[in-house]
Amino acid sequence: MTVSRDPSSGALAGLRVVDASTLFAGPMAAMHLGDMGADVVKVEHPTRPDPSRTHGAAKDGVNLWWKTLGRNKRTVTADLGSGGGREVFLALAAESDVVVENFRPGTLERWGLGYDELSERNPGLVLARVSGFGQIGPYRTRPGFGTLAEAMSGFAAMTGEPDGPPTLPPFGLADGVASLATAFAVMVALSARAGTGRGQVVDTAIIEPILAVLGPQITRWDQLGTVQPRTGNRSSNNAPRNTYRTGDGHWVAVSTSAQSIAERVVRLVGRPDLVDEPWFARGTDRARHADELDEAVGGWIARRTRDEVVAAFEEAQAAVAPVYDASDIVADPQFRELGTVHEVEDPELGPMLMQGPLFRLSDNDGVVRFTGRPHGADTDEVLGELGFAPERIAELRERGEV
C-alpha cells in the first residue's frame, strides 16, 4: 500500500533522536521511534559507514537492508574521536531528547562524550546504551553480537531437532528483541522525565531481552532442575503442534495450545476417538503422544491442497496457518487490510515495498516517510540547524572530522 501523511502528525513528532549506533539493535530501536514521527539523526563515521549498509542483498549496487533500517533518518557524518566531531556531537545532544549508542562501554567516556558531559549541556537527555553484555560486569568490554546472545540466552539450546545441534536463527532475532526493549525503555525514561525534568541512562544488554520471550526456563530449572529439550517444530506443552506438508507441496502450521482447539482438530481429521483418551485432556500429556497425533493430522493434510486444508480448518474454527515466504505475505488479503506492507518511493531504486511500523494508532499512525538515505546526505542541513556556519562545516569536512 502507498501511504502519504504529514510527518508532523506522528505521535512522536517534535522528539529528536540521535542514532549513533550500528548493527543492529540500536539502529532498529531508532527506526521504531522514527516510524512514530521522531526526527532521527543518524551519525556515522565519515569514512566508515554503518556496516549494515553492506549487509545482505543489493540491487544495482544499492544495499536493500539499509533502505529499511535507515528509513526516516537524516544522515550526518562525524568522527566522534576528533575535536570537530566531538563538537558536532555535543551540539546535537544539546538539542536532542534521546541519544542511542552501541560503542563498547567506556568508549564515549574516552572521547569526552559520556553522560556527565552530555547531561551537563542537556539535563533532560536520555542516553540509551546498547551493548552485547551491558555497561557493568566481567564481560562488559567483550565484542557483543546478537548471535552470542542467542547462544547465551538459552535460545539455541532449545531450538533444533532432538538429535541435532543447537540451532541459531537465520536473522537478527536477539537484536530485534533488544531493539523493542530499547525503544520501550526510552519511552519509559521520557515518561519519567515528564515528571522530574531529568533524563537518565538506559542500559540494554542484548543478552537480556531475549530471555523475556523464552518462557519460564529459569524458573523451571530452579524449581525442577530440568531444562527444556530440543523438540524441533513440536512443543513439549501441547500436541498436535507441527508443520505439515500438503498434497500440493506447500506447508502449513497447526497449533493446539487451547484444549478446545485440539479437540476440533482431531475431530476434523477423522479421529474423534482420541478425545476420549485419558491423556488427551492435558497439553503436556498430549505432547507425549505427538507421534500418534502427527500421524493422524499429517496424513489428513497430505491428502489435500493447502487451500482445502486452510478452508476446512477455518470452517471447523481450528488454528492453522500457511507457511509463507515474502511473496505470499505481499499477496495475502489480511496483510493488505492491515497495511503491513508499505510502498515507498526511493530516489535511487524507485517504488519499493517494505514492512511498515509495528502497530497502528487510531489518531497518530506511524508511517515510512522516506527510505534509508545515502551516507552523510544531510550533514550540511543538520549542522546548519545547529548553528554551524557554512565555512565551519567546510573546514571540518576538509579535516576529515565530518
N, C-alpha and C positions, 0 to 999 in steps of 0.2 A: 504494500500500500504506500502511496505517497502522502506524506504528512507535511503540512505547512502551518506554522504557528508563530506568533510573535514571541521572540525569546524572552521578552520582559514579563511574560505571563507565567514562567516557570515558578514552581513553589520555592526554589532557592535563588531566584533572581535577586541580585544585589549582594550575593555572597561571593567573595573572591577566594579561590583556592590555588595555591602554588603546588604544582606537581613536580617535585624534584626527585622522583623515584624511577626505577627501571624494572623490567622483568619480574613479575607481572602483577603481584598483589597490589602494590602501591598504585601503579598506573590504572589498574582496574577500579580501585576504590575511587580515585579521582574521576574516572569515567562515569561511575554511577552518580556522583554529585553533579557532574556536568550535564548528564541527561536530565536532571531535575531543574536545570536552569542556572546553576552556578557558573560564574566566569572563571574557567580553569586556565591557568597559565602554565604551560609545560616548559620546564627549564632543562636544557640538555647541554652537554659539553660542546664547545664549538667544533671540535674535530672528532669526537667520539659520541655519536648519537645513541639514543636508547637502542640497545641491541634488538629489541622487538621489531625494529624497522627492517631487519634482515631475517626474521624467523618465519618459517612456513612458506606457503605458496606465493608466487608473484606473477603478475601479468604485464607483459611489455616492460619488464624491469621494475615495475612498481609493486611494492610489498602490499599484500592484501590484509594481513593481520593488523598492521598499523592503521589501516583505514577505519577499523572498528575500535581498536584500543585507544587511538589518538583522537577519536571524534570529540567534537565540542570542546577542543582545547586549542588555545592560541599558543604558538611555539616560539620560544625565546632561547637564545644560546648565551651561556655564561660559564666561564671557568671559575668555579667557586673556590678553587685553591689559589687564585690570583687576587691581587689587591682590587683590580677593577671588577672582577666577578663577585667578590665579597661585597663591594659597594652596591652592585646591582641587586644582589640577593637581599641585603639589608633593606634597601629601598622597597623592594617587592613585599617583603614580610611586614614592613611597617604599614603597608596599605592593604593588607590581606587579612582574612579571617582564619584561614587554615593553611598550613604547610604540610605536605605529605612527603616523607623522605624514606629511603631504604638503604642508606650507606651503612657500612659496618659501624657498630657502636663505637663512639669516640671520634669518628671522622669529622662531623660537624664541629665538635669542640676543638679539634686540632686546627680547623680553619678559622676559628674565632666566630663560629656561627651556631653555637649551642643555644639552648633555650634561655639561658641567662642573658645572652646578648640580644636575642630576638625579642624576648618579652620586655626587656628594658625599653625598647623602642615601641613595643606594641603589647601592653599588658593583657589585652584580650585575645591574643593569638593562641590558637590550638595547634600544637605540633604533633602530628601523627607519625610515629616512628615504627616502621615495618621492617622486621629483620627475621632471619631464619629462626633464631633462638632467643630473641628478646634482648633487652638492654642490660640485664643482670645475669649472673650465673656463670659456671665454668665454661660453657660453650659460646658465650656471647660474641666472641670475635671470630668464630668459625664461619667460613663461607656457608650460606644457607640458601637452599632452593626448595621448591615445593616437593620435588622427588624425595628429598631427605625427610620432609615432614610426613609424606605418605608412608614412608618406611617406619619412622619412629612413632607414629600415632597409633599403630595397630592396623591401619587400613590394609596394607599389603599382606600382612599375616593372615587376615581373614578373607582375602579375595583370591579367587582362583579355584581350580578343581581340587578335590580332596587329595589326589595323588600327585598334584602338580606343585610347582614352586609358588612362593608368594608372588602376587601379581600387582604391577603398577598400572595406573590408568594411562590411556594414550593422550591425555590432555592435562592441563594445569589444574587439577582438582583442588589441591591444598591451597594454591594461590587464589583460586576463585572463591573458596570459602573464606579465606583470610581477607579478601577484598570486601566481602559483605560485612564481616565483623568490623573491619576498619571503618567503613562508611557509617555503620551503626554507631560505633564508638565516637566518631567525630560528631555525629548529631547529638549524642548524649552530652558530650563536652560542651557543645554550643548551647544546649538547653540549660546546662548548669551555669554557663556564662551569663545567660539572660537574667539570672538571679544575683550573681556575685560581681559581674563585670570583669571577671578574671578568666583568662584562658588556662589551659593546662596541657600536660603531655599525655598522649595516648601511646601505649607500648603494646604493639601487636607482635607476638612471636608466631610465625607461620605454623610451628608445630602444635599450637594450642587450639585454634578454632575448629580444625577438622575433628578434634576429639569430641566436640559437642554434637556432631552429627553421626557419630559411630555407635550410639546407643550406650547401654549400661555395662560396657566391657570392664570398666574398672571396678564398679560395684559388684559385678558377678565374680571377678577374681578375688575381691576382698571377702565376700560372703561365702562363696562356694569353692574357691581355689581352682576354678576352671577357666579356660579361655575359649572364645568362640572358634570353632574349627572352620576350615575352608569347606564350603559346600557347593561351589560353582554357582549356577543360577538358582539352585534350590535355597530354601530357607530352613533354618533349624526351629523356626517358630510356627510354621504352618505349611500345609500342602493341600492340594497341588499348587505349586508356585515354580514356574519354569518358563523357558521359551520353547515353542513347539513349531515344527515345520509344517506348513500347509501343503495340500495336494498340488498347488500350482507353484511351489518352490519359494514361497515367501515365509516369513516368520511372524509369530505372534507371541505376546507375553501374557500370562494368566496369573492373577493374584487372588488369593482367598484369605486375606487377613481376617475378614469377618466370617463367623460361623455360618450365617445365613447365605453368604455368597458361596461358600464351599458346598453347601447343600444344593444350591441351584446348579452349580457346575456339574456335579456328578449326576444329578437327575437329567440335565441336558444331554450328557454324553451316554445316557442309557444305562447308568449304574446306580439306580436309586437304592439298591440293596446295601450299598456302602454306608448310607446314612444311619442304618440300624446297627452298624458295628460299634461295640463299646469304645473303641479307640477313636472314633470319628468325632466325638463331642469336644475334643480339645486340640488346639492347633499344634502343640508340641507333640501330642500322640500321633496326629495325622502325619507329621513330618517323619516319624519313624516308619511310616508305611508309604513313603514317597515313591518307591519303585512301582507298587501296585497302582497308585493313583496316576502316576505319569503314564503308565501303560494304557490306562483307560482313557485319559484325556488326550494324550498324544496320538493314540490310534484313531480316535474320532476326528481329531483335527486333520490328520494326514489324509483323510478321505474326502476333504472338502477344500474349496478355494478359500483364499484369505477373505474375500468379500462375504462368502457364505458363512464363514466362522464368525466374523465380526457381527453380521446381521443376526445370527442365531443367539449369540451371547447377549446382544443388546435387547432382543426380544425377551430373553429369559432374565434380564436385569442382573446378569453376571458380569464380572470385571475382566475385560480383555482389551489389549491394545496392539495394533500392528507395530512391528519393529521398523522404524523409519530411518531413512537417510535424509540428507538435506533436500533432495528433490521432492521427497514425499511431504516434508514439512512445508515447503513453499506452496504446494498444491492443496494442502488439507483445508477444508472449509472452517474448522474450528480455529485454527491459527489465523486464517483470514479474518474471521469475525472478531477475534481478539485484537487484531492489528499487531501481531507479534513480529511480523517481518516488515521492515520499513524499506522503501525505495528512496535513496538519497542521491542527488546529483553530485558527482565527483568531478572536479576540474580536470583531472588527469585521465580518468577512465570512463567518464560519462555516468549514466544511470547505474546505480549499484544497490544490490539488496544486502541487508544485514539485519540481525536481530535487534529489536528496539529495547527501550528501557524495561526494567524488571517487572513493573506493575503499572496499573492505571489509577489515576486520581480523577474524581468527578469534576473538579474545578481547575486543577493545575497539573494536567497530564504532562509527562515527560516527552521529549522529542529529540531526535537526532538533527541538530541544526546544520552541521557540516561534518564531513569526514576528516580523518587524520590528515593534517597539513604537512607540507614539506618542512624539513629541518630548518629552524630559525626564521620561518616565514614572517613572523610578527615581531621580531626583535625591535625594529625601529619604532613601530607603533606603540608597543607596550612601554619601552623606555621613554618615549616621548610623553606618554601619560604620566610617568613618574617624575617628570621634570628634567630629564636629561636633554641637553641641547644637541642638535644635530652634529655640531663639531665634537662634542664629548663622545657621542656614540661612534663617530668615525675614528676618533683616537683610540677608543677601547677596541674597536674592531681591528685596527692596524696592529695593535699589540697582541692580538690573538686572545683577548680576555672576554670578548663576546663574539 
